[in-house]
Amino acid sequence: MPVKKLIEFLDQKSVRYITIRHSSAYTTQEVAAKAHISGNEVAKTVMIKIEGKMAMAVLPASTDIDFDRLKEIFKTNNVLLATEFEFKNRFPDCELGAMPPFGNLYNMEVYADETLTREQEIAFNAGSHIEMIRLKYDDFQRLVNPQIFNFSWKPVSFPGDPGERWNDDL
């Protein structure tokens, strides 16, 4: 069952959503494939620390975080990926790594990548590795009010240049 706190919040705000159940998956790309949803529409939640403060970075499953860009945005060299040990107790109602991108329910800042704003709908883990919620991006924006930045890059994998980074027209 999706996180009770999230479902109650969405119902209280009269948001229309669907719950998608799929076989167990642990990466957002696996989740997208098993749920038959584009990796651009599946929002992954990545826990980061900015100057030691925990925050959520939300971006399409088909992309990766550009930490150099985040350092520029926040004008600090202290932007790091948080370890599971550092955040596992902040989400007692969620399976580790399956947190929904609703930092407002967990008293933390949410930073969403600009590319998500191009989608009509987004889907995301609903607190478990077998369930997702899909809703309109506009509802997510209204309810979470994330700060929007351009901080993702899409990995390109072709012979001769596996590490190329770009983020135009994702």
C-alpha positions as CSV (number, residue, x, y, z in Angstrom):
1,M,0.0,0.0,0.0
2,P,1.3,3.5,-0.8
3,V,2.5,5.6,2.1
4,K,-0.6,6.4,4.1
5,K,0.6,10.0,4.9
6,L,0.9,10.7,1.1
7,I,-2.5,9.2,0.2
8,E,-4.2,11.2,3.0
9,F,-2.5,14.4,1.9
10,L,-3.5,13.9,-1.8
11,D,-7.1,13.0,-0.8
12,Q,-7.3,16.0,1.5
13,K,-6.2,18.3,-1.3
14,S,-8.7,16.6,-3.7
15,V,-6.0,15.6,-6.1
16,R,-6.7,13.0,-8.8
17,Y,-4.1,10.3,-9.0
18,I,-3.7,6.7,-9.9
19,T,-1.8,4.0,-8.0
20,I,0.3,1.7,-10.2
21,R,1.4,-1.7,-8.8
22,H,4.3,-3.4,-10.5
23,S,6.8,-6.2,-9.8
24,S,9.6,-5.4,-7.5
25,A,12.1,-2.8,-8.9
26,Y,14.9,-0.9,-7.2
27,T,16.1,1.6,-9.8
28,T,13.8,4.2,-11.3
29,Q,14.7,3.0,-14.8
30,E,13.5,-0.5,-13.8
31,V,10.4,1.0,-12.3
32,A,9.7,2.9,-15.6
33,A,10.1,-0.2,-17.7
34,K,8.0,-2.4,-15.4
35,A,5.2,0.2,-15.3
36,H,5.4,0.9,-19.0
37,I,6.0,4.6,-18.5
38,S,8.6,6.8,-20.2
39,G,11.8,7.5,-18.1
40,N,11.1,11.2,-18.7
41,E,7.8,11.0,-16.8
42,V,9.1,8.9,-13.9
43,A,10.5,11.2,-11.2
44,K,13.2,9.9,-9.0
45,T,13.9,11.2,-5.6
46,V,17.6,11.6,-4.8
47,M,18.7,12.6,-1.3
48,I,21.4,15.3,-1.3
49,K,23.1,17.4,1.3
50,I,23.7,21.1,0.7
51,E,26.1,22.6,3.3
52,G,25.2,19.6,5.5
53,K,21.4,20.1,5.2
54,M,19.4,17.2,3.8
55,A,17.2,18.0,0.8
56,M,15.4,16.1,-2.1
57,A,16.5,16.5,-5.7
58,V,13.7,15.3,-8.0
59,L,14.6,14.6,-11.6
60,P,13.5,12.3,-14.5
61,A,14.6,8.7,-14.2
62,S,16.3,9.0,-17.5
63,T,18.8,11.6,-16.3
64,D,21.5,12.0,-13.7
65,I,22.3,14.8,-11.3
66,D,24.9,17.3,-12.4
67,F,26.6,18.0,-9.1
68,D,28.8,20.7,-10.6
69,R,25.7,22.6,-11.7
70,L,24.1,22.3,-8.2
71,K,27.3,23.7,-6.7
72,E,27.0,26.7,-9.1
73,I,23.3,27.1,-8.3
74,F,23.9,27.1,-4.5
75,K,27.3,28.9,-4.7
76,T,29.0,26.2,-2.6
77,N,31.4,23.3,-3.1
78,N,29.5,21.5,-0.4
79,V,26.8,19.6,-2.3
80,L,26.9,15.9,-1.9
81,L,24.9,12.7,-2.4
82,A,23.5,11.6,1.0
83,T,24.2,8.1,2.1
84,E,21.4,5.7,3.0
85,F,22.6,5.7,6.6
86,E,22.1,9.5,6.8
87,F,18.5,9.5,5.6
88,K,17.0,6.1,6.4
89,N,15.4,7.2,9.7
90,R,13.8,10.3,8.1
91,F,11.2,8.2,6.2
92,P,10.0,5.6,8.7
93,D,6.9,4.9,6.6
94,C,8.9,4.2,3.4
95,E,11.1,1.4,2.2
96,L,14.7,2.6,1.9
97,G,15.1,4.3,-1.5
98,A,11.4,4.5,-2.3
99,M,10.6,7.9,-0.9
100,P,8.0,10.0,-2.7
101,P,9.2,13.4,-3.8
102,F,7.0,15.2,-1.2
103,G,9.7,16.7,1.0
104,N,7.0,19.0,2.5
105,L,5.6,15.9,4.3
106,Y,9.0,15.3,5.8
107,N,10.1,18.9,6.6
108,M,12.7,19.2,3.9
109,E,13.4,21.3,0.8
110,V,12.6,19.9,-2.6
111,Y,14.5,20.9,-5.7
112,A,13.0,19.8,-9.0
113,D,14.7,19.7,-12.3
114,E,13.3,22.0,-15.0
115,T,12.8,19.1,-17.4
116,L,10.0,17.7,-15.2
117,T,7.9,20.9,-15.8
118,R,7.6,19.8,-19.5
119,E,5.6,16.7,-18.6
120,Q,1.8,16.6,-18.3
121,E,2.0,13.9,-15.7
122,I,4.7,12.4,-13.5
123,A,4.9,9.1,-11.7
124,F,7.0,8.3,-8.6
125,N,7.7,5.7,-5.9
126,A,4.9,5.7,-3.4
127,G,7.0,4.5,-0.4
128,S,7.6,1.0,-1.7
129,H,9.5,-0.7,-4.4
130,I,6.3,-2.2,-5.9
131,E,3.9,0.8,-6.0
132,M,3.9,4.2,-7.8
133,I,1.6,7.1,-7.9
134,R,0.9,9.0,-11.1
135,L,-0.6,12.5,-11.1
136,K,-0.5,15.8,-13.0
137,Y,2.7,17.6,-12.8
138,D,0.8,20.8,-12.1
139,D,-0.7,19.2,-8.9
140,F,2.8,18.1,-7.8
141,Q,4.0,21.7,-8.4
142,R,1.1,23.2,-6.5
143,L,1.3,20.8,-3.5
144,V,5.1,20.6,-3.1
145,N,6.2,24.0,-4.4
146,P,9.7,22.8,-5.3
147,Q,12.4,25.2,-6.3
148,I,13.0,24.6,-10.0
149,F,16.5,24.5,-11.5
150,N,18.3,23.0,-14.4
151,F,20.6,20.4,-12.8
152,S,20.3,17.1,-14.7
153,W,22.1,15.6,-17.6
154,K,21.2,12.7,-19.8
155,P,23.8,10.0,-20.1
156,V,24.8,9.3,-23.6
157,S,26.1,5.8,-24.3
158,F,27.6,5.2,-27.7
159,P,31.0,3.8,-28.6
160,G,33.8,6.3,-28.2
161,D,32.1,8.8,-26.0
162,P,30.3,7.1,-23.0
163,G,30.8,10.1,-20.7
164,E,29.4,12.9,-22.7
165,R,27.1,15.1,-20.8
166,W,24.3,17.3,-22.2
167,N,21.0,18.6,-21.0
168,D,19.5,20.4,-24.0
169,D,16.1,19.2,-25.2
170,L,15.9,16.2,-22.8
